[in-house]
Amino acid sequence: MDVYGLGTLAMDVLMKVDNLPSEDGFCIVKSNDRQPGGSGTNVIVQLARLSAECGYIGAVGDDILGKEVLNSLRDEKVDINSMIIRPGMITLHTDIVIDDGGSKFIMLNMGDAFESLTTDEIDIQAITSAKVFYTDLLPKEPAIIGLRKAKEAGVKTVFNMQVGLGTMQGLNVSKQEILSALKYVDIFAPCRSGLYELTGTTDLNACARCLQEYCEGTLLFTLGKDGSVIYDDNNRKYTVPSCDLKVVDSTGAGDSYMGAFIYQHCLKGMPIEESMKFATMCAGYTCTGIGARYSPDLEIAKTLVWK
């Protein structure tokens, strides 16, 4: 297997309404839709679309949302043999309410299945036999064990923290636990807010110096419209701007970037800067459509040209 993932998964439950109500107000629901999401599975799906052989583990309920999560991964040819199905439990999902003008609010429903995954249930053999182990450190204990086992087996490890520190703490992962896990990590990719909160500074060079006390690997900073920056394990700095395009929806762009970078650099062995440009183009493509999984397959990716 090329990449084995352990991390977040979700279904996005979309409700389009005539207006966002104020307190004690009403609105009319005009349509309902469901789309697969979750940063962890989005990254794995991007990898699978680029032809990587991928597997994933997480816990879902046996509700309709859990079945749709599994079906969405199966449809993308992701190995789901390790997935855990909890009878009677609720699958992690987001309720997204969007009005006619595009304004929205998002409610995260953790359910009770996702965080129930135990360390005894993770497939150590699948982790240690993969080329890359990918995680966003959720759920915490299984993810940390996975990182440690992968590192001990010589498997390349990637930790993609695509939420802020406050959200991680709300999911029972402390700042110190994040920093302590970095000794097992070959590529650490925090989002902008998470990076600044972890390090206490907005100066990227200072951020790198701070994290290098904990992580001996590559630091990948995704900065939205400001592009991305990498400090490699020899502290060489690489900077690539974002694509100049009309953004329709930026949801999932960071996940597409991460999957494309892992594919190009970790699996294909391409140089860092070339891999960053490829990942940036894939993320840019994602921004031109609606939804977190408007990401390119390999044939589309081959047509993208760096400008």
N, C-alpha and C positions, 0 to 999 in steps of 0.2 A: 504494500500500500504506500502511496506517496505521502498523503497527509491524513492524520487522524486528529479529529477535533473533539474537545470537551468544553462546553460553554453554553452561552445563552441561546435560547430558541423561543419563538413566540408566534402567535397569529395576531395580525392586526385586524381588528374589527372596526370597519369604517362606517360611520353614520353621517349621511349628508342631511343637513337640516336647513330650514329657511332662514334662521337667524340663531345666534348664540344667545340664549336667554340670560337675563340678569337674575339676581337672587329672587327666588320664589316665582320666576317667570316660566313661560311655556315656549316650546318650539314644535314645529311639525317635522317629523322624520320623513324625508323624501325618498331615501333609498338606503339599503344596507349592503355591505360588501365585506368580504374577508380576503386578506392577502397574507401569505406567509412572510414572516419577518424574523427579527432576532439577530443581533449583530454577529454572533458566532456562526449560526447557520448561513447567514448571508455571505460571509467570507468563504465558507466551505463550498457553497453553491457557485460562487465566482470561480473558485479553483476547479471545480468539476466541469464547468462550462469551457474552461481552457484546456480540458482533456486530462487533468490530474485525477488519479484514482484516490478517492476519498472515503473515509468512514467517520461516523459521529456517534457520540454517546450523550444522552441526557435523559431526564425523566419527564414523561407526559402522562396526563390522565387518559382514561379510556373514553373521554367525552368526544364530541364531534370536532373540537378544536385540536385535540391530540391526534385524532385520526388524520386531520388535514395537514398537520405538521409532518407526520410520517409520510403521507402520500406525496407531499411536496418534495421531500428529500429523495424518496424512491424515484419520482419522476425525473430527478436530476442525476440519477444513477449513483447516488451516495449510498454506501453500505450502511444500513440501519440495523444490522443484526445485534448490535450491542445496546440498542435503545431499550429503556425500561418503561413499561406501561403499568400505571398504577390504577387498579380498579376503583371506581368511585371518586377519584380525585379530579381536581380542576387543573387544566393546562394553563401555564403562564400566557397571558395575552394583554394586548393594549386595546382600550376602547378609545377611538379617535373620532371626535365630533367636529365636523367641518361645515361652515355655513356657505351661502352662495357667493360670498366675497373672498373665500379662501381662508378666512380666519379659523382657528381651530384651538381646541384644547385636548390634551391626551391624559388618559387615566391608565395607570399601570396596575393591572390585576395580577399579582404574583401567583394566585391560586395556591395549591398545596402540594402539587406534584414536583415541580422543578427543583426546589431546595431539598427534596426528600432523598435525592441520590446519595448513596453512601460510598465510602471508600472500598468496601467489600464488593461492590457491584461493578467497579470499573474494570475494563479488560486490559490488564497489564501487558499481556502478550501482544495485543493490537498496538498499544502505545509504543512498546519497545521494538517492534518490528517495522514501524513506519519510518519513512525518511525524515518527516517533520511532525512534531507534536504541536498542535495549536490550541491555545486556550485564552479566555478573557478572565480567568481566575474565578469563575462562577460555575457551580457552587464551590465554595472555598476549599474545603478539605479534600475532595476528590481531585480538584485541579492542582493543588499543591503536591499531592502524592504523584499525580501524573507527571508534573514537571520534574520532580526528583527522580522518578524511575526512568524517564526518558533521558535525562542528563546522564545518569549513571550508565545507560546503555549506549551512549554516544549518538543519540538521536538529536537532531537540531530542534531547538525549542523556540517557540514564538509566543509572547505574551502581549496581547493587543488590548489595552485598557481604553475603551471608547466611551467611557462615562466619567464624570467628575468624581472627585474624592468623596463628596457628600453622598452621592448615590452609592458608591462602593461601601461606605460606612453604614448606610441604611440597609445594605445587604449583608451586614455583619463581617465586612472585611476592613480591617483597620489600616491606617497608613503604615504602621510598622510591619504588618503582615505582608503588605504589598512590597515594601522595600526588602524585607527578608527573603521573599520569593525570588528576587532578581538574581541571586547567586546561581539559580538553576536556568537562567534565561540567556539565550543567544541573541535574540532580537526582541527589544522592548519597544513597543509603539504606543505611547500614551497620546490621547487627544490633547488639544491645546489647554482646555480648562484643567484636566487632570494633571498635566505636566506642571502648570503654574502652581497648582495647589500642593502638589507633592514636594516641589522644590522651594516654594516661597519666593520665587523671582520670575520675571517675564523676560529676562535676558537669556537667550538661548545658549550662549556659551557657558553662562553660569549654571543653567539647568543641566547641561551635559556634565560639567565638573561635579555637580552634586550627585547625579545618578551614577557616575562612574565609580563612586565610592562603594556602590552596592552591586553594580552590573559590569562585568568584564566584556560583555558582548557589544553588539551594534545597537545604537539608539536611533529610533526613527520617529521624528516628530511631524505629524500631519497637522497642517495649519489652515485648512479650508482654502479660501480664495487666495491666501498668501503662499500656497504651494506646500512643499515639504522639505525637510532638512534631515540629513543623516550624519551622525558621527560614528565612524566605524571603530573596530576594536583597537586601532592604532591612532585614534583621535583625529583622523582625517575627516574634514567636513565637506559635505556635498549639498548643494542647494539647487532645487528645481522648482520653477514657478508653476502655477496652475495653468490650465488651458484657458485661452481667451474664447469664450463661447457664451451663448445665451442660455442661461440656466432656467430649466423648466421646474425641476424639483431636485434638490440636493440630497434628499433622503437616500441613505445607503452608499453614498459616494466614497466615504472612508472605508467601508467594508469592501467595496470593489477594489479600491487602491490596495488594501492589504492582501486580498486574495491574489491580485495580479502580481504584486511584488514578490510574494512567496513563490508563485509559479515561476517567474522569470529568474529570480536570483537564487532561491534555495533549490529548486528542482532542475532548472536549465543551466544554472551556473553562470549566468550573465553578469557582467560588471554592475556595481551598485548604481552608478549614474544612469546607465542604459535601462536598468530595471526600474528605477524611479520614473523615468520618462514613460516607459510602457505602462506602469501603474497609473500615472497621472492621466494618460489618454483613456484608459479604461474607466477611471473615475469620472472623467469629463463626459464620456459617453453616457454613463449612468445619469448624469445631471440633465440630459436632454430628453428624458422620458419620465413617466410617472411611476413612483413606487420604488421601494428599496431594492428590488431585484430586477430593475431594468439595467442589467449588466451584460456586457458582450460575451458571446461565445468565441471560440478560437478563430473561426473564419472571419467574423466581424473584426476582432482584435487585429488580425493581420492586415486589414485595410486601413487601420488608423495611422495617420501620418503626423509625426511631431512637427509642430510649427513654433 
